[in-house]
Amino acid sequence: MPRRRRANGGGGSVKGESPPAPATPPQSTKALRFPLRPGLGQAGIKCLVKANHFLAELPNKDLHQYDVCITPEVTSRGVNRAIMGQLVKLYRDTELGRRLPVYDGRKSLYTAGLLPFKSKEFTVTLADEDDGICANSNKERASKDRKFKVVIKFAARADLHHLGQFLAGRQADAPQEALQVLDIVLRELSTHRYCPVGRSFYSPGLGRRQPLGEGLETWRGFYQSIRPTQMGLSLNIDMSSTAFIEPLPVIDFVAKILNKDVVTRPLSDADRIKIKKALRGVKVEVTHRVNVRRKYRISGLTSQPTRELRFPVDEKSTMKSIVEYFQEMYGFKIQHTHLPCLQVGNTQKANYLPMEACKIVEGQRYSKRLNEKQITNLLKVTCQRPQEREMDILQTVSHNDYDQDPYAKEFGIKISDKLASVEARILPAPWLKYHDTGKEKVCLPQVGQWNMMNKKMVNGGTVNHWACINFSRSVQESVARGFCHELAQMCQISGMVFNLEPVIPIYSARPEQVDRALKNVYKEAMNRLRGKELELLIVILPDNNGSLYGDLKRICETDLGIISQCCLTKHVFKISRQYLANVSLKINVKVGGRNTVLLDALSWRIPLVSDIPTIIFGADVTHPENGEESSPSIAAVVASQDWPEVTKYAGLVCAQAHRQELIQDLFKTWQDPVRGTVTGGMIKELLISFRKATGQKPARIIFYRDGVSDCQFYQVLLYELDAIRKACASLEPNYQPPVTFVVVQKRHHTRLFANNHKNRNTIDRSGNILPGTVVDTKICHPNEFDFYLCSHAGIQGTSRPAHYHVLWDENNFTADGMQSLTNNLCYTYARCTRSVSIVPPAYYAHLAAFRARYYMEPDMSDNGSLSTGTGNGNAHGNGKGGSRNNSNGNGTRVGVRQLPALKDNVKKVMFYC
């Protein structure tokens, strides 16, 4: 569905009422348009940066689209491409009129100029190499040639005139079809040369392979995408790395994933399960035949060892063992008969291959979840200093040699070999306010960082009643007591009111007894307090604690209503002042304090925030890892609860349908037997909470939405803006505060580099551009309101700027107003004394959503099972339980088991920090 712009920055509101049904997305597209850019920003020190965008000349040729129909139908893009490659090879100089077409791997073929026919049928023959060896027959299926009928039929002309008009700002909507054609053209050669994965290409020839552990290795590659920008068409190129399965003999691969010698040692049931999970879907080639390297896909593992496997070889059901079969048919003696066989091909038939006769086919991307060690190894490989990354990008462009690309030549596309030079500005850091009793009452961060020396928290929290539970066997009670005392003193020094003595003696427990231990501590503390609240639980955890951390947070936050602060054993033994200071920052906001506030906020000087009561929301949805096919997605929404400070954020979380990006519980209705139709949802609850905390209702809403890709902009805005409207209207009939809706993106591939890497005035210590660097020219959208902002100092690797795109703006922000507000907010992140890479409300929403994964019961999080009934997954809920309807955004009801509700005292504070 094409995206539309709004004609101007304001107006065009979507009316929200309180209907007796759950919110559904508006169907009309005409009323909703994205705001135009309200001019370019002027604030800050001007500078030049380089971006990994390469100017692409718009071709001056007619592009034509043809429909492709392949019979019999093929689901694999690779096979489709092989068929079309063979067709072009055979017929290019004759039937195709010497045209060199490009193909999307599915249903569309594109040419620069017309083919000499409107419709034509071709026959193409491919050698079949992918059928399984059928072990229940005494004959092996011979390799067959497969014939395909291919019909190519004219479909449409792809109009580049409209693309030119759009780039020049004379047309509202981007012609997606034309952009798609050009993208396919520039990807065609790389698709033949390398292994394509999404928009990236990988090859062992693009950089040294690095082992990741447990049978995986990393391949280097590059990302490539064509984008419409202010400077015209731009080819965005970035370096990339991902995990591939090592092309090992299967027995060696199995030994690596089990980390043991499988040739001499027997396999346990747990080993078999792990092997089966690791090998399912993996492609292997046989090695037991000299001149035949046929390939098969593994579908399973036999439950019996090879020596026990027998199968019928004729109609009389004469039985033969696998060992005998391979010896007689191929002269191949199976050595490791204690190992199971691989089941390959069709799962309905018993197609067996001994492990030692198979090798994993090269070039298979690993798409499942990596473990922590593998992630660490991958990050080591991908972490590149800016100058090194820039050189690799330029080398990639040179290696791809677009000038000599036959497909780019055919279509008349020319790509610059120089990085785009872009005008940027460095926004100033904001002044931060600390408490007047400290030596330093205000602070101006330097290069995105500062510290707490000589400063006290602007609003120190109070902890009179606390306890400590120790789950680490190596930490003696005296050591734990000393650590807690040091931490309590640091909290006092930092400006908190903190009792140096715990309510009860330090309680030691074993990790496997976490539930009982927490309830014992809570009960014992409450008996001592006689009705007063246990305000904090300090928890000492083993360094490697498995599921302990998650279990502890779930019990504390959804069962007992305790605020907790976890500390690892290594930090208890090596007490660092910096570590204690950072922990004290987290404790303060968890108990309702504020660490720092923007000085401009206290001086009522923030445009479009300080003038009227303003609430700032952050929202995010986290999805399950690859391979967890039915686990729910988790949505989180946080909202500021103080004004004019906009520093404290309350958070709510909910579970929703698997991979559902639209936040379902922003606004909802349900039927109550007594009250009838009841309205609720996350927005309404947070608006009410804001009014209780400040005594005023919000007169303006700023909504930062994380995790939305370009293709989802329109859908998310329609649905979620409508939900905000309805939530407001449900509180008061004509209550419709103006809304600004901003999408925050980190998963893009734009990188910004210093214009001169040797100029120390333009880079930070890591070699990255300075924090506060903002770009709203040249590489940004031709006419919509977006910008790139690098708000943080680099630590290692190349900094990734955040991309902000304003999708709705009834508050009429100027470019400077939105950019400065966003940059300044990045200095208010509660967990450290550094500016952060994305605006804190969006960051907090991400933390809250990630935390809520721990709230899922073990059977929900481990195997992803869902309840069969309907229900709304809420951890903010109204405490009434029961099941309710939940929509997936398309009107379909889906069953999602609700999360346990957060306790009231937990959701009022920044528990997720």
Stockholm file with secondary structure:
# STOCKHOLM 1.0

chainA/1-913         MPRRRRANGGGGSVKGESPPAPATPPQSTKALRFPLRPGLGQAGIKCLVKANHFLAELPNKDLHQYDVCITPEVTSRGVNRAIMGQLVKLYRDTELGRRLPVYDGRKSLYTAGLLPFKSKEFTVTLADEDDGICANSNKERASKDRKFKVVIKFAARADLHHLGQFLAGRQADAPQEALQVLDIVLRELSTHRYCPVGRSFYSPGLGRRQPLGEGLETWRGFYQSIRPTQMGLSLNIDMSSTAFIEPLPVIDFVAKILNKDVVTRPLSDADRIKIKKALRGVKVEVTHRVNVRRKYRISGLTSQPTRELRFPVDEKSTMKSIVEYFQEMYGFKIQHTHLPCLQVGNTQKANYLPMEACKIVEGQRYSKRLNEKQITNLLKVTCQRPQEREMDILQTVSHNDYDQDPYAKEFGIKISDKLASVEARILPAPWLKYHDTGKEKVCLPQVGQWNMMNKKMVNGGTVNHWACINFSRSVQESVARGFCHELAQMCQISGMVFNLEPVIPIYSARPEQVDRALKNVYKEAMNRLRGKELELLIVILPDNNGSLYGDLKRICETDLGIISQCCLTKHVFKISRQYLANVSLKINVKVGGRNTVLLDALSWRIPLVSDIPTIIFGADVTHPENGEESSPSIAAVVASQDWPEVTKYAGLVCAQAHRQELIQDLFKTWQDPVRGTVTGGMIKELLISFRKATGQKPARIIFYRDGVSDCQFYQVLLYELDAIRKACASLEPNYQPPVTFVVVQKRHHTRLFANNHKNRNTIDRSGNILPGTVVDTKICHPNEFDFYLCSHAGIQGTSRPAHYHVLWDENNFTADGMQSLTNNLCYTYARCTRSVSIVPPAYYAHLAAFRARYYMEPDMSDNGSLSTGTGNGNAHGNGKGGSRNNSNGNGTRVGVRQLPALKDNVKKVMFYC
#=GR chainA/1-913 SS CCCCBCSSSSCCCCCCCCCSSCCCCCCCCTTCCBCBCCSCCCCSEEEEEEESEEEEECCCSCEEEEEEEEESCCCCHHHHHHHHHHHHHHHTTTTTTTCCCEECSSSEEEEESCCSCSEEEEEEEEECCCCCCCTTSSSCCCCCEEEEEEEEEEEEEECHHHHHHHHTTCCSSCCHHHHHHHHHHHHHHHHHHSEEETTEEECGGGSCCEEEETTEEEEEEEEEEEEEETTEEEEEEEEEEEEEECCCBHHHHHHHHHTSCTTTSCCCHHHHHHHHHHHTTCEEEECSSSSCCCEEEEEEEEEEEGGGCEEECSTTCCEEEHHHHHHHHHCCCCSCTTSEEEEESCTTSCCEEEGGGEEECSCCBCCSCCCHHHHHHHHHHHCCCHHHHHHHHHHHHHHHTGGGCHHHHHHTCEECSSCEEEEEEECCCCCEECCTTSSCSEECCBTTBCCCTTCCCTBCCEECSEEEEECCTTSCHHHHHHHHHHHHHHHHHTTCEECSSCSSCCEECCGGGHHHHHHHHHHHHHHHHTTCCCCEEEEEECSSCTTHHHHHHHHIIIIICCCEEEEEHHHHHSCCHHHHHHHHHHHHHHTTCBSCEEHHHHTTCSTTTSSSCEEEEEEEEECCCTTCCSCCEEEEEEEECSTTTCCCEEEEEEEESTTCCSCTTSSEEEEETTTEEEEECHHHHHHHHHHHHHSSCCSEEEEEEESCCGGGHHHHHHHHHHHHHHHHHHHSTTCCCCEEEEEEECSCCCCEEESCTTCTTSBCTTSCBCTTEEECSSSSCSSBSEEEEECSCCCSSCCCCEEEEEEEESSCCCHHHHHHHHHHHTTCCTTSSBCCSSCHHHHHHHHHHHHHGGGSCHHHHSSCCCCSSCBCEESSSCSCCSCCCCBCSSSCBCBCCCCCCCCHHHHTTTTTC
#=GC SS_cons         CCCCBCSSSSCCCCCCCCCSSCCCCCCCCTTCCBCBCCSCCCCSEEEEEEESEEEEECCCSCEEEEEEEEESCCCCHHHHHHHHHHHHHHHTTTTTTTCCCEECSSSEEEEESCCSCSEEEEEEEEECCCCCCCTTSSSCCCCCEEEEEEEEEEEEEECHHHHHHHHTTCCSSCCHHHHHHHHHHHHHHHHHHSEEETTEEECGGGSCCEEEETTEEEEEEEEEEEEEETTEEEEEEEEEEEEEECCCBHHHHHHHHHTSCTTTSCCCHHHHHHHHHHHTTCEEEECSSSSCCCEEEEEEEEEEEGGGCEEECSTTCCEEEHHHHHHHHHCCCCSCTTSEEEEESCTTSCCEEEGGGEEECSCCBCCSCCCHHHHHHHHHHHCCCHHHHHHHHHHHHHHHTGGGCHHHHHHTCEECSSCEEEEEEECCCCCEECCTTSSCSEECCBTTBCCCTTCCCTBCCEECSEEEEECCTTSCHHHHHHHHHHHHHHHHHTTCEECSSCSSCCEECCGGGHHHHHHHHHHHHHHHHTTCCCCEEEEEECSSCTTHHHHHHHHIIIIICCCEEEEEHHHHHSCCHHHHHHHHHHHHHHTTCBSCEEHHHHTTCSTTTSSSCEEEEEEEEECCCTTCCSCCEEEEEEEECSTTTCCCEEEEEEEESTTCCSCTTSSEEEEETTTEEEEECHHHHHHHHHHHHHSSCCSEEEEEEESCCGGGHHHHHHHHHHHHHHHHHHHSTTCCCCEEEEEEECSCCCCEEESCTTCTTSBCTTSCBCTTEEECSSSSCSSBSEEEEECSCCCSSCCCCEEEEEEEESSCCCHHHHHHHHHHHTTCCTTSSBCCSSCHHHHHHHHHHHHHGGGSCHHHHSSCCCCSSCBCEESSSCSCCSCCCCBCSSSCBCBCCCCCCCCHHHHTTTTTC
//
